[in-house]
Amino acid sequence: LWLWASPHVSMTFRSQLAQTTKRDRADLVALAIGALAIRAHERVGAIGAPHGPDHSRGQLVRIAEWLMLHDGPPLPAFTRMPRFSSAVLVGDFFDPPDAIARAITPMAEAGVSGHLVQVVDPAEETLPYAGRVEFQEVAGPLRFLSSKTETLRDAYGARLEVHRGALRDLCRSIGWTFTVHRTDKPPARLLMMLHALMSGTW
């Protein structure tokens, strides 16, 4: 099993509606899935990490250190994995669908079965703001000042659904799964779903 949790700066976002950042939740999910795999005597590795896959308990410590200390782009770089491997990729995946396709399609073409998990803050789903609000790009200089933010809510929600629809279509086309998880929800249900998806019982 290969794990990847986005280390991008956009993952540090946390609104007042959640108690954890997207990155902390993504790291937790990746490590929990890795722990289940190691308990089942599977070899586990982290995409991009300097150490290879292993099935020892110490491997979880190495992966945890890698996840906490590593910074990088919002999408994983292609890594050679044995055919019939599985991969769990956890991030916010707000990048253009074409960029996401370029990142994950080579893995699928190499025979890797994958699971894409989009972790979002509840504010990123509901746009709960009203009145005059300035939005700033987390990882860039772009700014947008809205005088009546509540009027953007419907258009924003529609745009988000279009984006997710593109990701669902992409994952379906390559035989992967796509799951959405909000940081104000407990991770237990997500972990149970991922475990079922990986075992083929979902």
Phi and psi in degrees as a GROMACS rama.xvg file:
@    title "Ramachandran Plot"
@    xaxis  label "Phi"
@    yaxis  label "Psi"
@TYPE xy
-113.274  134.567  TRP-2
-116.352  146.574  LEU-3
-149.591  127.101  TRP-4
-123.248  126.749  ALA-5
-58.782  127.61  SER-6
-96.9587  8.48704  PRO-7
-66.0343  152.813  HIS-8
-61.1091  -27.0662  VAL-9
-62.3196  -21.8822  SER-10
-76.2619  -8.60037  MET-11
-82.2937  -1.89849  THR-12
-69.1481  137.756  PHE-13
-148.282  122.572  ARG-14
-89.4412  178.857  SER-15
-72.66  -8.41018  GLN-16
-86.2725  -6.7045  LEU-17
-130.808  159.458  ALA-18
-106.029  1.15171  GLN-19
-143.572  154.337  THR-20
-77.8588  162.994  THR-21
-63.5858  -37.3338  LYS-22
-66.5563  -43.464  ARG-23
-61.3005  -39.7177  ASP-24
-68.9858  -40.2593  ARG-25
-62.85  -43.2932  ALA-26
-62.4067  -42.7708  ASP-27
-60.6957  -45.9995  LEU-28
-63.3255  -45.6925  VAL-29
-60.9873  -45.0101  ALA-30
-68.2591  -37.1028  LEU-31
-65.5002  -42.0686  ALA-32
-64.9632  -39.421  ILE-33
-63.0519  -38.9813  GLY-34
-64.5028  -40.4474  ALA-35
-64.3252  -39.3841  LEU-36
-67.1572  -42.0912  ALA-37
-66.3108  -35.4703  ILE-38
-62.8562  -29.8203  ARG-39
-88.72  12.3496  ALA-40
66.383  31.9024  HIS-41
-94.7765  152.312  GLU-42
-81.9286  136.052  ARG-43
-127.172  136.196  VAL-44
-137.962  164.636  GLY-45
-111.395  128.994  ALA-46
-63.3802  124.335  ILE-47
92.2749  -11.317  GLY-48
-74.0819  153.656  ALA-49
-75.6661  -12.4169  PRO-50
-108.277  147.403  HIS-51
-79.8509  178.636  GLY-52
-69.9003  151.451  PRO-53
-156.225  162.459  ASP-54
-114.129  13.1294  HIS-55
-85.0501  159.328  SER-56
-65.7557  -30.2283  ARG-57
-62.4655  -22.6044  GLY-58
-62.9786  -35.8428  GLN-59
-62.7078  -37.4039  LEU-60
-65.0725  -43.5854  VAL-61
-63.159  -42.2815  ARG-62
-66.813  -40.4018  ILE-63
-61.0082  -43.8419  ALA-64
-63.5001  -40.4038  GLU-65
-63.4633  -45.2854  TRP-66
-64.1373  -39.951  LEU-67
-73.295  -33.3157  MET-68
-98.46  -18.4742  LEU-69
-83.2264  134.941  HIS-70
-116.663  151.409  ASP-71
-179.255  -169.527  GLY-72
-72.2057  167.956  PRO-73
-75.5887  -10.3524  PRO-74
-126.968  148.828  LEU-75
-74.25  146.634  PRO-76
-83.3162  149.933  ALA-77
-63.179  132.779  PHE-78
-124.941  135.182  THR-79
-67.3714  122.618  ARG-80
-128.348  149.149  MET-81
-59.2083  143.969  PRO-82
-58.2992  145.224  ARG-83
73.1934  12.9122  PHE-84
-72.2705  165.74  SER-85
-117.577  150.602  SER-86
-136.796  140.217  ALA-87
-120.366  117.218  VAL-88
-112.428  124.828  LEU-89
-122.996  123.315  VAL-90
-169.114  -176.249  GLY-91
-87.0674  -22.4427  ASP-92
49.2989  47.7523  PHE-93
-92.2468  6.45679  PHE-94
-70.1319  161.632  ASP-95
-56.2213  138.523  PRO-96
-53.7436  -34.0338  PRO-97
-62.7502  -40.0179  ASP-98
-67.2292  -39.7142  ALA-99
-65.4338  -39.4523  ILE-100
-61.9139  -41.5713  ALA-101
-65.3568  -27.5569  ARG-102
-80.2055  -38.8624  ALA-103
-103.542  -23.1178  ILE-104
-60.3837  -41.713  THR-105
-59.0578  -32.3001  PRO-106
-66.5759  -45.5989  MET-107
-63.6644  -40.2469  ALA-108
-65.4409  -24.5243  GLU-109
-84.8229  3.7957  ALA-110
92.5057  15.4752  GLY-111
-91.7891  128.381  VAL-112
-87.6946  134.823  SER-113
-133.552  162.597  GLY-114
-135.81  116.747  HIS-115
-98.1478  122.876  LEU-116
-117.498  115.629  VAL-117
-92.1608  114.565  GLN-118
-99.3288  124.378  VAL-119
-131.587  150.466  VAL-120
-78.11  146.091  ASP-121
-57.2995  -30.6512  PRO-122
-66.6247  -27.2507  ALA-123
-75.8174  -16.4652  GLU-124
-94.144  -36.472  GLU-125
-105.236  -15.4039  THR-126
43.715  67.1395  LEU-127
-81.1952  15.8669  PRO-128
-91.7082  158.224  TYR-129
-144.03  155.206  ALA-130
79.7226  -152.527  GLY-131
-82.6371  114.607  ARG-132
-136.432  135.691  VAL-133
-102.961  125.093  GLU-134
-101.823  135.333  PHE-135
-123.703  135.427  GLN-136
-62.0634  127.624  GLU-137
-62.5744  -42.1237  VAL-138
-110.644  25.9791  ALA-139
-164.243  -176.911  GLY-140
-89.7778  -2.55784  PRO-141
-68.0571  138.606  LEU-142
-134.22  147.914  ARG-143
-141.158  124.858  PHE-144
-104.91  119.855  LEU-145
-109.189  130.087  SER-146
-84.2599  -28.9617  SER-147
-135.082  80.5235  LYS-148
-60.6166  -32.5173  THR-149
-62.3151  -23.8657  GLU-150
-74.7332  -12.5669  THR-151
-90.092  -9.58646  LEU-152
-59.8413  -47.4919  ARG-153
-64.6338  -45.5774  ASP-154
-64.6819  -38.091  ALA-155
-63.3226  -46.0063  TYR-156
-61.7985  -39.443  GLY-157
-65.8445  -40.2044  ALA-158
-64.9933  -39.1288  ARG-159
-63.7086  -41.1823  LEU-160
-66.6749  -36.6688  GLU-161
-62.5711  -43.6675  VAL-162
-62.7791  -45.7501  HIS-163
-66.3485  -35.2497  ARG-164
-60.9989  -39.2433  GLY-165
-65.7054  -38.2747  ALA-166
-69.1466  -39.4479  LEU-167
-62.394  -43.821  ARG-168
-63.2819  -41.3099  ASP-169
-60.8589  -50.4917  LEU-170
-63.3131  -39.7853  CYS-171
-62.873  -38.4195  ARG-172
-68.6909  -24.7675  SER-173
-107.406  5.35234  ILE-174
80.4608  20.2205  GLY-175
-100.168  171.848  TRP-176
-109.34  156.889  THR-177
-131.97  127.968  PHE-178
-134.378  142.518  THR-179
-110.167  136.797  VAL-180
-135.735  130.978  HIS-181
-98.3835  142.447  ARG-182
-74.1683  -8.18305  THR-183
-91.6303  3.89057  ASP-184
-105.334  148.049  LYS-185
-65.48  144.578  PRO-186
-76.9019  -11.2063  PRO-187
-59.9916  -44.0491  ALA-188
-64.0957  -40.0489  ARG-189
-61.3164  -43.697  LEU-190
-63.6051  -40.8368  LEU-191
-63.951  -40.0704  MET-192
-65.5945  -45.5158  MET-193
-62.1726  -42.1504  LEU-194
-60.608  -40.9931  HIS-195
-68.0875  -40.352  ALA-196
-63.402  -41.8535  LEU-197
-70.7455  -29.2476  MET-198
-91.2325  -5.07425  SER-199
79.0945  17.5719  GLY-200
-101.197  -0.388791  THR-201
